[in-house]
């Protein structure tokens, strides 16, 4: 698959967006994937379901927000981290 990283500025916010061309995440699970130990059914992903919970906690410690969305323009997922500058 392909992964793209884009850094931009929007007013007083710095944005880091990471997009991929993978299968995405079922829309009903987009917020739940930040819960500790949650793994979407049928994802086939390995691990313990901690990575995104740790990523969100780290972002919040730096007064940042992290969100996920399935791409509307293609297959894949977009993760965006917004930092106050």
The first five atom37 places (N, CA, C, CB, O) and aatype in JSON, in Angstrom:
{
  "aatype": [20, 20, 20, 20, 20, 20, 20, 20, 20, 20, 20, 20, 20, 20, 20, 20, 20, 20, 20, 20, 20, 20, 20, 20, 20, 20, 20, 20, 20, 20, 20, 20, 20, 20, 20, 20, 20, 20, 20, 20, 20, 20, 20, 20, 20, 20, 20, 20, 20, 20, 20, 20, 20, 20, 20, 20, 20, 20, 20, 20, 20, 20, 20, 20, 20, 20, 20, 20, 20, 20, 20, 20, 20, 20, 20, 20, 20, 20, 20, 20, 20, 20, 20, 20, 20],
  "atom_mask": [
    [1, 1, 1, 1, 1],
    [1, 1, 1, 1, 1],
    [1, 1, 1, 1, 1],
    [1, 1, 1, 1, 1],
    [1, 1, 1, 1, 1],
    [1, 1, 1, 1, 1],
    [1, 1, 1, 1, 1],
    [1, 1, 1, 1, 1],
    [1, 1, 1, 1, 1],
    [1, 1, 1, 1, 1],
    [1, 1, 1, 1, 1],
    [1, 1, 1, 1, 1],
    [1, 1, 1, 1, 1],
    [1, 1, 1, 1, 1],
    [1, 1, 1, 1, 1],
    [1, 1, 1, 1, 1],
    [1, 1, 1, 1, 1],
    [1, 1, 1, 1, 1],
    [1, 1, 1, 1, 1],
    [1, 1, 1, 1, 1],
    [1, 1, 1, 1, 1],
    [1, 1, 1, 1, 1],
    [1, 1, 1, 1, 1],
    [1, 1, 1, 1, 1],
    [1, 1, 1, 1, 1],
    [1, 1, 1, 1, 1],
    [1, 1, 1, 1, 1],
    [1, 1, 1, 1, 1],
    [1, 1, 1, 1, 1],
    [1, 1, 1, 1, 1],
    [1, 1, 1, 1, 1],
    [1, 1, 1, 1, 1],
    [1, 1, 1, 1, 1],
    [1, 1, 1, 1, 1],
    [1, 1, 1, 1, 1],
    [1, 1, 1, 1, 1],
    [1, 1, 1, 1, 1],
    [1, 1, 1, 1, 1],
    [1, 1, 1, 1, 1],
    [1, 1, 1, 1, 1],
    [1, 1, 1, 1, 1],
    [1, 1, 1, 1, 1],
    [1, 1, 1, 1, 1],
    [1, 1, 1, 1, 1],
    [1, 1, 1, 1, 1],
    [1, 1, 1, 1, 1],
    [1, 1, 1, 1, 1],
    [1, 1, 1, 1, 1],
    [1, 1, 1, 1, 1],
    [1, 1, 1, 1, 1],
    [1, 1, 1, 1, 1],
    [1, 1, 1, 1, 1],
    [1, 1, 1, 1, 1],
    [1, 1, 1, 1, 1],
    [1, 1, 1, 1, 1],
    [1, 1, 1, 1, 1],
    [1, 1, 1, 1, 1],
    [1, 1, 1, 1, 1],
    [1, 1, 1, 1, 1],
    [1, 1, 1, 1, 1],
    [1, 1, 1, 1, 1],
    [1, 1, 1, 1, 1],
    [1, 1, 1, 1, 1],
    [1, 1, 1, 1, 1],
    [1, 1, 1, 1, 1],
    [1, 1, 1, 1, 1],
    [1, 1, 1, 1, 1],
    [1, 1, 1, 1, 1],
    [1, 1, 1, 1, 1],
    [1, 1, 1, 1, 1],
    [1, 1, 1, 1, 1],
    [1, 1, 1, 1, 1],
    [1, 1, 1, 1, 1],
    [1, 1, 1, 1, 1],
    [1, 1, 1, 1, 1],
    [1, 1, 1, 1, 1],
    [1, 1, 1, 1, 1],
    [1, 1, 1, 1, 1],
    [1, 1, 1, 1, 1],
    [1, 1, 1, 1, 1],
    [1, 1, 1, 1, 1],
    [1, 1, 1, 1, 1],
    [1, 1, 1, 1, 1],
    [1, 1, 1, 1, 1],
    [1, 1, 1, 1, 1]
  ],
  "atom_positions": [
    [[0.81, -1.17, 0.0], [0.0, 0.0, 0.0], [0.87, 1.26, 0.0], [-0.93, -0.01, 1.19], [2.1, 1.19, 0.06]],
    [[0.24, 2.34, -0.06], [0.91, 3.64, -0.12], [0.52, 4.46, 1.12], [0.54, 4.41, -1.43], [-0.62, 4.43, 1.56]],
    [[1.49, 5.2, 1.65], [1.26, 6.09, 2.77], [1.8, 7.46, 2.39], [1.93, 5.55, 4.09], [2.94, 7.58, 1.95]],
    [[0.98, 8.5, 2.57], [1.39, 9.88, 2.31], [1.28, 10.69, 3.58], [0.52, 10.52, 1.19], [0.36, 10.5, 4.38]],
    [[2.23, 11.61, 3.78], [2.22, 12.5, 4.94], [2.19, 13.93, 4.43], [3.46, 12.25, 5.86], [2.95, 14.29, 3.53]],
    [[1.32, 14.75, 5.0], [1.19, 16.14, 4.61], [1.2, 16.99, 5.88], [-0.11, 16.38, 3.77], [0.5, 16.69, 6.84]],
    [[2.01, 18.05, 5.87], [2.06, 18.99, 6.99], [1.58, 20.34, 6.46], [3.51, 19.09, 7.61], [2.05, 20.8, 5.42]],
    [[0.65, 20.97, 7.19], [0.12, 22.26, 6.76], [-0.24, 23.09, 7.98], [-1.12, 22.07, 5.83], [-0.14, 22.64, 9.12]],
    [[-0.67, 24.31, 7.72], [-1.07, 25.22, 8.78], [-2.47, 25.74, 8.48], [-0.06, 26.4, 8.94], [-2.8, 26.04, 7.33]],
    [[-3.28, 25.84, 9.53], [-4.62, 26.39, 9.4], [-4.81, 27.36, 10.56], [-5.73, 25.26, 9.4], [-5.14, 26.94, 11.67]],
    [[-4.6, 28.64, 10.31], [-4.7, 29.63, 11.37], [-3.67, 29.38, 12.44], [-6.09, 29.64, 11.99], [-2.47, 29.38, 12.16]],
    [[-4.13, 29.15, 13.66], [-3.24, 28.9, 14.8], [-3.05, 27.41, 15.06], [-3.8, 29.58, 16.04], [-2.7, 27.01, 16.18]],
    [[-3.27, 26.59, 14.05], [-3.12, 25.13, 14.19], [-2.16, 24.6, 13.14], [-4.49, 24.43, 14.07], [-2.2, 25.02, 11.99]],
    [[-1.31, 23.67, 13.54], [-0.48, 22.91, 12.62], [-1.15, 21.56, 12.43], [1.01, 22.76, 13.16], [-1.58, 20.93, 13.4]],
    [[-1.24, 21.13, 11.19], [-1.93, 19.88, 10.87], [-0.94, 18.89, 10.27], [-3.1, 20.13, 9.88], [-0.16, 19.23, 9.38]],
    [[-0.97, 17.68, 10.76], [-0.2, 16.59, 10.18], [-1.22, 15.53, 9.77], [0.88, 16.01, 11.2], [-1.93, 14.98, 10.61]],
    [[-1.3, 15.26, 8.47], [-2.25, 14.26, 7.97], [-1.48, 13.1, 7.36], [-3.21, 14.89, 6.92], [-0.54, 13.29, 6.59]],
    [[-1.89, 11.91, 7.72], [-1.29, 10.69, 7.19], [-2.41, 9.93, 6.51], [-0.59, 9.83, 8.31], [-3.42, 9.61, 7.14]],
    [[-2.24, 9.62, 5.23], [-3.25, 8.86, 4.5], [-2.64, 7.57, 3.99], [-3.84, 9.69, 3.33], [-1.45, 7.51, 3.69]],
    [[-3.46, 6.55, 3.9], [-3.0, 5.29, 3.33], [-4.03, 4.77, 2.33], [-2.74, 4.24, 4.43], [-5.1, 5.36, 2.17]],
    [[-3.7, 3.69, 1.68], [-4.59, 3.1, 0.68], [-5.1, 1.73, 1.13], [-3.87, 2.98, -0.68], [-5.46, 0.89, 0.32]],
    [[-5.12, 1.53, 2.44], [-5.58, 0.26, 2.99], [-7.09, 0.13, 2.97], [-5.08, 0.09, 4.4], [-7.77, 0.91, 2.3]],
    [[-7.62, -0.84, 3.7], [-9.06, -1.11, 3.69], [-9.9, -0.12, 4.5], [-9.31, -2.48, 4.2], [-11.13, -0.15, 4.41]],
    [[-9.27, 0.75, 5.28], [-10.05, 1.66, 6.12], [-10.54, 0.95, 7.37], [-11.23, 2.25, 5.34], [-10.14, -0.17, 7.68]],
    [[-11.43, 1.63, 8.08], [-12.01, 1.11, 9.33], [-13.52, 1.23, 9.2], [-11.47, 1.88, 10.6], [-14.01, 2.28, 8.78]],
    [[-14.28, 0.2, 9.57], [-15.74, 0.34, 9.53], [-16.17, 1.59, 10.29], [-16.43, -0.93, 10.13], [-15.67, 1.85, 11.39]],
    [[-17.08, 2.36, 9.71], [-17.45, 3.66, 10.29], [-17.92, 3.54, 11.74], [-18.54, 4.29, 9.45], [-17.68, 4.45, 12.53]],
    [[-18.59, 2.45, 12.1], [-19.08, 2.3, 13.47], [-17.93, 2.1, 14.46], [-20.04, 1.13, 13.56], [-18.13, 2.22, 15.67]],
    [[-16.73, 1.79, 13.97], [-15.58, 1.55, 14.85], [-14.59, 2.71, 14.9], [-14.86, 0.31, 14.4], [-13.61, 2.64, 15.64]],
    [[-14.81, 3.78, 14.13], [-13.82, 4.86, 14.03], [-13.46, 5.47, 15.38], [-14.34, 5.93, 13.11], [-12.29, 5.77, 15.6]],
    [[-14.4, 5.68, 16.27], [-14.08, 6.23, 17.59], [-13.63, 5.14, 18.55], [-15.28, 6.97, 18.17], [-12.8, 5.38, 19.43]],
    [[-14.16, 3.96, 18.39], [-13.83, 2.87, 19.32], [-12.39, 2.41, 19.2], [-14.74, 1.7, 19.09], [-11.85, 1.86, 20.15]],
    [[-11.74, 2.63, 18.04], [-10.37, 2.16, 17.88], [-9.4, 2.89, 18.81], [-9.92, 2.34, 16.43], [-8.26, 2.45, 18.98]],
    [[-9.85, 3.99, 19.43], [-9.02, 4.7, 20.4], [-9.17, 4.12, 21.81], [-9.38, 6.18, 20.41], [-8.42, 4.5, 22.71]],
    [[-10.11, 3.2, 22.0], [-10.29, 2.54, 23.3], [-9.19, 1.5, 23.5], [-11.7, 1.88, 23.41], [-8.83, 0.77, 22.57]],
    [[-8.65, 1.44, 24.71], [-7.63, 0.44, 25.0], [-8.17, -0.96, 24.77], [-7.12, 0.59, 26.45], [-9.29, -1.28, 25.16]],
    [[-7.37, -1.77, 24.13], [-7.63, -3.19, 23.87], [-8.72, -3.45, 22.84], [-7.99, -3.86, 25.13], [-9.07, -4.61, 22.6]],
    [[-9.27, -2.41, 22.21], [-10.29, -2.63, 21.18], [-9.61, -3.0, 19.86], [-11.17, -1.37, 20.99], [-8.64, -2.37, 19.45]],
    [[-10.14, -4.03, 19.21], [-9.7, -4.42, 17.86], [-10.95, -4.7, 17.05], [-8.74, -5.68, 17.89], [-11.82, -5.46, 17.48]],
    [[-11.05, -4.09, 15.89], [-12.23, -4.28, 15.05], [-12.32, -5.74, 14.63], [-12.18, -3.36, 13.8], [-11.32, -6.37, 14.29]],
    [[-13.54, -6.27, 14.65], [-13.76, -7.65, 14.25], [-13.4, -7.84, 12.79], [-15.21, -8.06, 14.49], [-13.72, -7.01, 11.94]],
    [[-12.75, -8.95, 12.5], [-12.42, -9.28, 11.12], [-11.31, -8.43, 10.52], [-13.62, -9.15, 10.3], [-11.06, -8.52, 9.32]],
    [[-10.65, -7.61, 11.33], [-9.6, -6.74, 10.78], [-8.36, -7.53, 10.41], [-9.24, -5.65, 11.78], [-7.61, -7.13, 9.52]],
    [[-8.14, -8.63, 11.09], [-6.95, -9.43, 10.82], [-5.69, -8.77, 11.33], [-6.83, -9.67, 9.34], [-4.59, -9.29, 11.12]],
    [[-5.82, -7.64, 12.02], [-4.65, -6.92, 12.53], [-4.09, -7.65, 13.74], [-5.02, -5.46, 12.9], [-4.82, -8.2, 14.56]],
    [[-2.77, -7.65, 13.83], [-2.14, -8.23, 15.01], [-1.98, -7.13, 16.04], [-0.77, -8.88, 14.66], [-2.24, -5.95, 15.76]],
    [[-1.57, -7.5, 17.21], [-1.34, -6.51, 18.26], [-2.35, -6.67, 19.38], [-1.41, -5.11, 17.7], [-3.15, -7.6, 19.4]],
    [[-2.28, -5.72, 20.3], [-3.1, -5.81, 21.5], [-4.15, -4.72, 21.6], [-2.22, -5.76, 22.71], [-4.85, -4.64, 22.61]],
    [[-4.28, -3.88, 20.59], [-5.28, -2.84, 20.61], [-4.9, -1.66, 21.49], [-6.58, -3.4, 21.07], [-5.77, -1.01, 22.07]],
    [[-3.61, -1.39, 21.6], [-3.14, -0.29, 22.44], [-2.56, 0.88, 21.66], [-2.11, -0.79, 23.4], [-2.5, 2.0, 22.18]],
    [[-2.15, 0.67, 20.43], [-1.42, 1.69, 19.67], [-2.15, 3.01, 19.54], [-1.13, 1.18, 18.32], [-1.57, 4.06, 19.82]],
    [[-3.4, 2.99, 19.12], [-4.13, 4.24, 18.93], [-4.53, 4.88, 20.26], [-5.37, 4.0, 18.09], [-4.65, 6.11, 20.34]],
    [[-4.74, 4.08, 21.29], [-5.01, 4.64, 22.62], [-3.79, 5.4, 23.11], [-5.41, 3.53, 23.63], [-3.92, 6.49, 23.68]],
    [[-2.61, 4.85, 22.9], [-1.36, 5.52, 23.29], [-1.15, 6.77, 22.44], [-0.15, 4.56, 23.14], [-0.75, 7.81, 22.96]],
    [[-1.42, 6.68, 21.15], [-1.26, 7.84, 20.26], [-2.17, 8.99, 20.69], [-1.56, 7.45, 18.8], [-1.73, 10.14, 20.73]],
    [[-3.42, 8.69, 21.02], [-4.34, 9.76, 21.46], [-3.89, 10.36, 22.78], [-5.78, 9.21, 21.59], [-3.94, 11.58, 22.95]],
    [[-3.45, 9.54, 23.72], [-2.97, 10.05, 25.01], [-1.75, 10.95, 24.81], [-2.62, 8.89, 25.96], [-1.65, 12.01, 25.44]],
    [[-0.82, 10.55, 23.94], [0.36, 11.37, 23.66], [-0.03, 12.69, 23.01], [1.35, 10.6, 22.75], [0.51, 13.74, 23.36]],
    [[-0.97, 12.65, 22.07], [-1.43, 13.87, 21.41], [-2.06, 14.81, 22.44], [-2.44, 13.55, 20.29], [-1.78, 16.01, 22.44]],
    [[-2.9, 14.29, 23.31], [-3.57, 15.12, 24.31], [-2.58, 15.74, 25.29], [-4.6, 14.3, 25.06], [-2.79, 16.85, 25.76]],
    [[-1.49, 15.02, 25.61], [-0.47, 15.57, 26.51], [0.23, 16.77, 25.88], [0.55, 14.49, 26.86], [0.79, 17.61, 26.59]],
    [[0.18, 16.86, 24.56], [0.8, 17.98, 23.84], [-0.25, 18.97, 23.33], [1.63, 17.46, 22.66], [-0.01, 19.73, 22.4]],
    [[-1.43, 18.94, 23.97], [-2.56, 19.82, 23.61], [-2.91, 19.69, 22.13], [-2.22, 21.28, 23.93], [-3.21, 20.67, 21.46]],
    [[-2.86, 18.48, 21.64], [-3.21, 18.19, 20.24], [-4.44, 17.29, 20.22], [-2.01, 17.52, 19.49], [-4.82, 16.69, 21.23]],
    [[-5.03, 17.2, 19.06], [-6.18, 16.32, 18.84], [-5.83, 15.38, 17.7], [-7.48, 17.13, 18.54], [-5.16, 15.78, 16.74]],
    [[-6.29, 14.16, 17.8], [-6.08, 13.2, 16.72], [-7.45, 12.65, 16.32], [-5.11, 12.04, 17.17], [-8.29, 12.34, 17.16]],
    [[-7.65, 12.52, 15.01], [-8.92, 11.95, 14.54], [-8.64, 11.08, 13.31], [-9.95, 13.08, 14.19], [-7.65, 11.25, 12.61]],
    [[-9.53, 10.15, 13.09], [-9.46, 9.24, 11.95], [-10.71, 9.39, 11.1], [-9.29, 7.79, 12.42], [-11.79, 9.64, 11.63]],
    [[-10.56, 9.23, 9.81], [-11.71, 9.22, 8.91], [-11.37, 8.37, 7.7], [-12.12, 10.67, 8.49], [-10.23, 8.36, 7.22]],
    [[-12.35, 7.67, 7.21], [-12.17, 6.94, 5.97], [-12.14, 7.95, 4.83], [-13.3, 5.89, 5.75], [-12.9, 8.92, 4.83]],
    [[-11.26, 7.73, 3.88], [-11.13, 8.66, 2.77], [-12.35, 8.57, 1.86], [-9.85, 8.38, 1.98], [-12.8, 7.47, 1.53]],
    [[-12.88, 9.71, 1.47], [-14.02, 9.75, 0.56], [-13.55, 9.67, -0.89], [-14.85, 11.02, 0.79], [-14.3, 9.25, -1.77]],
    [[-12.31, 10.09, -1.14], [-11.8, 10.18, -2.51], [-11.16, 8.9, -3.01], [-10.81, 11.29, -2.59], [-10.92, 8.76, -4.21]],
    [[-10.89, 7.95, -2.12], [-10.21, 6.7, -2.5], [-10.32, 5.73, -1.34], [-8.71, 6.96, -2.89], [-10.82, 6.07, -0.26]],
    [[-9.84, 4.51, -1.57], [-9.79, 3.54, -0.48], [-8.73, 3.98, 0.51], [-9.49, 2.09, -1.01], [-7.7, 4.54, 0.12]],
    [[-8.96, 3.75, 1.76], [-7.95, 4.05, 2.75], [-8.46, 4.88, 3.9], [-6.82, 4.74, 2.11], [-9.66, 5.13, 4.04]],
    [[-7.53, 5.3, 4.72], [-7.81, 6.0, 5.96], [-6.97, 7.26, 6.03], [-7.54, 5.09, 7.17], [-5.85, 7.3, 5.51]],
    [[-7.5, 8.29, 6.67], [-6.75, 9.52, 6.92], [-6.72, 9.75, 8.43], [-7.39, 10.75, 6.16], [-7.77, 9.81, 9.08]],
    [[-5.52, 9.88, 8.98], [-5.33, 10.26, 10.39], [-4.83, 11.67, 10.39], [-4.34, 9.29, 11.14], [-3.89, 12.0, 9.67]],
    [[-5.46, 12.54, 11.19], [-5.05, 13.93, 11.27], [-4.76, 14.28, 12.72], [-6.13, 14.87, 10.7], [-5.55, 13.99, 13.62]],
    [[-3.61, 14.9, 12.93], [-3.24, 15.39, 14.24], [-3.15, 16.9, 14.14], [-1.88, 14.77, 14.74], [-2.45, 17.42, 13.27]],
    [[-3.86, 17.61, 15.02], [-3.87, 19.08, 15.03], [-3.17, 19.57, 16.29], [-5.32, 19.63, 14.96], [-3.54, 19.2, 17.41]],
    [[-2.16, 20.41, 16.1], [-1.39, 21.0, 17.21], [-1.67, 22.48, 17.28], [0.13, 20.74, 17.04], [-1.75, 23.14, 16.24]],
    [[-1.82, 23.03, 18.48], [-1.9, 24.48, 18.65], [-0.48, 25.04, 18.5], [-2.52, 24.86, 20.05], [0.48, 24.47, 19.02]],
    [[-0.37, 26.15, 17.78], [0.96, 26.77, 17.61], [0.96, 28.19, 18.12], [1.4, 26.75, 16.14], [1.98, 28.87, 18.07]]
  ]
}
